[in-house]
Amino acid sequence: MPPLPRVECVGSAQAAFRGVWIAKGRACAAQSAGPPATDRSTVPITQHHEAGSVGHLLPTVELAGRRVTRLICGGNPLSGFSHVSAELDAEMIAFYSMPTIQALLDECWRNGINTFQSRGDRHQMRAYLEHRQRGGRMQWIAQTASEFADLSANVDELVRYEPIAIYNHGTHTDNSWHAGAMDHVHDVLKNIKDAGLPAGLGTHIPEVIEYAEEKGWETDFYMGCFYNLARSYKSAPAVDREAYARDQFPADDPPRMAAVLRSVRKPCIGFKIMAASRNCTTEESTRHAFDFAFAELKATDAVVVGMFQKHKNQVAENASMVREILASPTKCAVPPDPPG
């Protein structure tokens, strides 16, 4: 496949999460996630006219040679995956048109967040391309799109859009784990490395990370879910209307995953720290979830949180809260307890 044409980037944009938990009438919606081995200089980028300075960035960690803010914007809301209800899925899809996705990314940059994570499907490839064409400076961590029949071809296509890293989709990883087919996952990681990008492994199961470490897999980082949503084969909500109903968020899950992420030397990204909106129904519960995550993860780790901008500016609220927490970290030993 030929490389993308060079683009001259111009312009800027604006705006973007923690909305309404439709199923329970709650005030918070679901969450879901420093640059590549490819040379970013091949795509000239001009400065956003409202871009934050380096000093304005939230605290950063190193991920495969790039500086990534410890708060990463997650992509589940952009694709309508609320992990709450079909109604909230539809609301997210209706809200996140291409212009509002661009506004979300600009609002992240303006509030000191320099990285987002999302599915590596063609919709998100296009979203990142448009962001770059408009002068955007956000970094993209891409997730493999499990619906592609050939994930190696998916990886090859993603590389053309210059994400800073690619990781294997957690649901694909975990279903392979349950099927005894982890060699397939290992092959995807090799494909990513062969393409010249840092390779990450996503999972909801702590034992998967322990397995990859024991086997000496060529991983550059891990994406670990604070809640094990894959205790058995995990079906997609698009084809299984009961998929969300089987999601479990027990309070003893986050300490288990956090302990595993803390035990590995490689950088890790914790996701679903808000239990797909269940831990952020109030400002106090939101702060507690952030406090717990940053206290339990390594200082070299980050978190990814989906942000739904329809009802209020969750980007600004989350960034401000994380900035305060990381300025004066405290030990928070009590994990969040999502309401039943």
C-alpha positions in Angstrom: 0.0 0.0 0.0 1.5 3.4 -1.0 2.3 5.9 1.8 -0.1 8.7 2.5 0.7 11.9 0.6 2.5 14.7 2.4 0.1 17.2 3.9 0.6 20.9 4.8 -1.2 21.4 8.1 -3.1 24.5 8.8 -5.6 25.8 11.3 -6.9 24.7 14.6 -10.1 23.6 16.5 -11.8 23.2 19.9 -14.1 21.6 22.8 -15.0 17.8 24.0 -16.6 13.8 28.5 -18.1 12.5 31.5 -21.9 12.7 30.5 -25.0 10.9 31.6 -25.3 7.3 32.7 -28.6 6.7 31.0 -29.2 3.3 32.5 -29.2 4.7 36.1 -29.8 8.4 35.4 -26.3 9.2 36.6 -24.2 12.1 35.7 -21.2 10.4 34.3 -20.6 8.3 31.1 -18.2 5.6 30.2 -14.5 5.6 29.7 -12.6 3.5 27.8 -6.7 6.0 25.9 4.7 10.7 22.5 5.4 9.5 19.1 6.4 6.7 16.7 9.3 4.8 15.4 8.4 6.4 12.0 9.8 9.9 11.4 7.1 12.4 12.3 9.0 15.0 10.2 7.5 13.5 7.1 4.3 15.3 7.9 5.0 19.0 8.5 2.9 20.4 11.4 2.4 24.0 12.2 1.6 25.3 15.7 -2.0 25.3 16.8 -3.0 28.9 17.3 -4.2 28.1 20.8 -1.7 25.4 21.5 -0.4 24.8 25.0 3.3 25.3 25.6 5.4 22.5 26.9 5.2 23.9 30.4 1.4 23.7 30.1 1.4 19.9 29.6 0.3 17.6 32.4 3.1 15.5 33.9 4.4 13.1 31.4 6.0 9.6 31.3 8.1 8.0 28.6 6.4 5.5 26.3 8.7 4.0 23.7 10.9 7.1 23.4 8.0 9.6 23.5 6.7 11.9 26.2 3.0 11.0 27.0 0.9 12.8 29.5 -0.2 10.6 32.5 -3.8 11.3 31.6 -4.6 10.0 28.1 -7.9 10.7 26.4 -9.7 7.4 25.7 -11.6 6.6 22.5 -14.5 4.4 23.5 -17.1 7.3 23.5 -15.9 8.2 20.0 -17.0 4.8 18.7 -20.1 4.5 20.9 -18.9 1.9 23.4 -20.3 3.1 26.7 -20.3 -0.3 28.6 -23.5 1.0 30.1 -26.4 0.7 27.6 -27.4 0.6 24.0 -29.1 4.0 24.5 -25.9 5.6 25.7 -24.0 4.0 22.9 -26.4 5.7 20.5 -26.1 9.0 22.2 -22.4 8.9 22.0 -22.4 8.0 18.3 -24.9 10.8 17.6 -22.8 13.4 19.4 -19.3 12.4 18.2 -19.5 13.6 14.6 -16.1 14.3 12.9 -16.3 18.0 13.9 -16.9 17.2 17.5 -14.1 14.6 17.5 -11.8 17.3 16.2 -13.1 19.7 18.9 -12.4 17.0 21.6 -8.8 16.6 20.4 -8.2 20.4 20.4 -9.7 20.7 23.9 -7.4 18.0 25.1 -4.4 19.8 23.8 -5.5 23.1 25.2 -5.8 21.5 28.7 -2.4 19.9 28.6 -3.3 16.4 27.4 -1.0 15.4 24.5 -2.1 11.8 23.7 -5.3 10.0 22.9 -6.1 6.3 22.4 -8.7 4.8 20.1 -9.6 2.0 17.8 -7.5 1.5 14.7 -10.5 1.4 12.3 -10.9 3.6 9.2 -13.1 6.0 11.0 -10.4 6.8 13.6 -7.7 6.7 10.9 -9.6 9.5 9.1 -10.2 11.4 12.4 -6.5 11.5 13.1 -5.6 12.4 9.5 -8.0 15.3 9.7 -6.5 16.4 13.0 -3.0 16.4 11.6 -4.1 18.2 8.4 -5.7 21.0 10.6 -2.5 21.5 12.5 -3.2 19.2 15.4 -0.3 18.0 17.6 -2.0 15.2 19.5 -0.3 11.8 19.6 -2.3 8.7 18.8 -2.0 5.3 20.4 -4.0 2.9 18.1 -5.7 -0.3 19.1 -6.0 -3.1 16.6 -9.6 -3.4 15.2 -10.6 -7.0 15.9 -13.3 -7.0 13.2 -10.6 -7.0 10.5 -10.2 -10.5 9.1 -6.4 -9.9 8.8 -4.9 -8.1 11.7 -1.5 -7.9 10.1 -3.1 -6.0 7.2 -4.8 -3.7 9.8 -1.4 -3.0 11.4 0.1 -2.3 8.0 -2.6 0.2 7.2 -2.4 1.9 10.6 1.3 2.5 10.2 0.6 4.8 7.3 -1.2 7.2 9.7 1.8 7.4 12.1 0.4 6.5 15.5 3.1 6.6 18.1 2.3 3.0 19.1 -0.1 0.1 18.4 -1.5 -2.4 20.9 -3.5 -5.5 20.5 -7.2 -5.1 21.4 -7.8 -6.5 24.8 -10.9 -8.4 23.9 -9.0 -10.2 21.1 -6.2 -10.9 23.5 -8.6 -12.3 26.2 -10.7 -14.4 23.8 -7.5 -15.9 22.5 -6.5 -16.6 26.1 -9.7 -18.5 26.7 -9.4 -20.4 23.4 -5.8 -21.4 24.1 -4.7 -19.5 21.0 -2.2 -17.0 22.5 0.2 -17.6 19.6 -2.2 -15.5 17.4 -1.7 -12.6 19.8 2.0 -13.0 19.8 2.0 -12.9 16.0 0.1 -9.6 16.1 2.8 -8.1 18.4 5.5 -9.4 16.1 3.7 -7.7 13.1 3.6 -4.4 15.0 7.3 -4.6 15.8 8.2 -5.6 12.3 6.3 -2.5 11.1 8.7 -0.4 13.1 6.3 0.7 15.9 6.2 0.1 19.7 3.9 -2.9 20.4 1.5 -3.0 23.4 -0.6 -5.8 24.8 -4.1 -4.9 25.9 -6.0 -7.2 28.4 -8.7 -7.3 31.1 -7.0 -10.3 32.7 -4.0 -9.8 35.1 -2.7 -13.4 34.4 -2.3 -12.5 30.7 0.3 -9.9 31.6 2.1 -12.3 33.9 2.1 -14.9 31.0 3.5 -12.5 28.5 6.3 -11.5 30.9 7.1 -15.1 31.7 7.3 -15.9 28.0 9.5 -12.9 27.3 7.2 -11.4 24.7 8.4 -8.4 22.7 6.0 -6.0 24.4 6.9 -2.3 24.9 4.0 -1.5 27.1 0.8 -3.0 28.6 -2.8 -1.7 28.6 -4.4 -3.2 31.7 -8.1 -2.9 32.6 -8.8 -2.2 36.2 -11.9 -4.5 36.0 -11.8 -8.0 34.6 -14.6 -7.9 32.0 -13.3 -11.1 30.3 -13.8 -13.8 32.9 -15.0 -16.0 30.0 -15.4 -15.5 26.2 -16.3 -11.8 25.7 -18.8 -11.1 22.9 -19.2 -7.7 21.2 -22.2 -5.6 22.1 -22.9 -5.0 18.4 -23.9 -8.6 18.0 -24.9 -9.5 21.6 -27.5 -7.3 23.3 -26.7 -8.9 26.7 -23.0 -8.2 26.5 -23.0 -5.2 28.9 -25.3 -7.0 31.3 -22.5 -9.5 32.0 -19.9 -6.9 32.8 -18.8 -7.0 36.4 -17.1 -4.3 38.4 -16.1 -5.8 41.8 -14.1 -3.7 44.2 -11.4 -6.3 44.5 -10.5 -6.1 40.8 -8.5 -2.8 40.7 -6.0 -3.8 43.4 -5.2 -7.0 41.6 -4.6 -5.4 38.2 -2.7 -2.5 39.7 -0.4 -4.9 41.5 0.4 -6.7 38.3 1.0 -3.5 36.4 3.2 -2.2 39.2 5.3 -5.4 39.2 6.5 -5.1 35.6 9.3 -2.8 34.6 7.7 -1.7 31.3 5.4 1.3 31.2 1.7 0.5 31.7 -1.5 2.3 31.0 -4.5 1.6 33.3 -7.9 1.8 31.7 -11.5 1.7 32.9 -10.4 3.2 36.2 -13.8 4.9 36.3 -15.6 1.5 35.9 -17.2 2.8 32.7 -18.8 5.8 34.5 -19.8 4.0 37.7 -16.9 5.5 39.7 -17.4 9.1 38.6 -21.0 9.9 39.6 -19.8 12.8 41.8 -16.7 15.0 41.9 -15.6 13.2 45.1 -15.9 9.7 43.5 -14.1 10.9 40.4 -11.2 12.2 42.4 -11.1 9.0 44.5 -10.8 6.9 41.3 -7.9 9.1 40.0 -6.3 9.1 43.5 -6.4 5.4 43.7 -5.1 4.8 40.2 -2.1 7.1 40.5 -1.3 5.9 44.0 -1.3 2.3 43.0 0.5 2.5 39.6 4.2 3.1 39.0 5.4 6.7 38.6 6.2 5.7 35.0 2.6 4.6 34.2 -0.4 6.5 32.8 -4.2 6.2 32.8 -6.6 6.5 29.9 -10.1 7.9 30.4 -12.9 8.3 27.9 -14.4 11.8 27.8 -18.0 12.6 26.7 -18.3 16.3 26.1 -22.1 16.5 25.4 -23.2 17.5 28.9 -20.1 19.3 30.3 -16.5 19.8 29.7 -15.0 16.6 31.1 -11.7 17.3 29.4 -11.1 20.5 31.4 -12.5 18.9 34.6 -10.4 15.8 34.4 -7.2 17.6 33.4 -7.5 20.1 36.3 -8.2 17.3 38.8 -5.2 15.2 37.6 -2.9 18.2 37.6 -3.8 18.8 41.3 -3.5 15.2 42.3 -0.1 14.7 40.6 1.2 18.0 42.2 0.6 16.5 45.7 0.2 12.7 45.4 -1.3 10.9 48.4 -1.5 7.2 49.1 -5.1 5.9 48.5 -5.3 2.3 49.6 -9.1 2.0 49.4 -10.2 1.0 45.9 -13.3 2.5 44.4 -16.5 0.6 45.0 -18.8 1.0 42.0 -22.5 1.2 43.0 -24.5 -1.9 42.2 
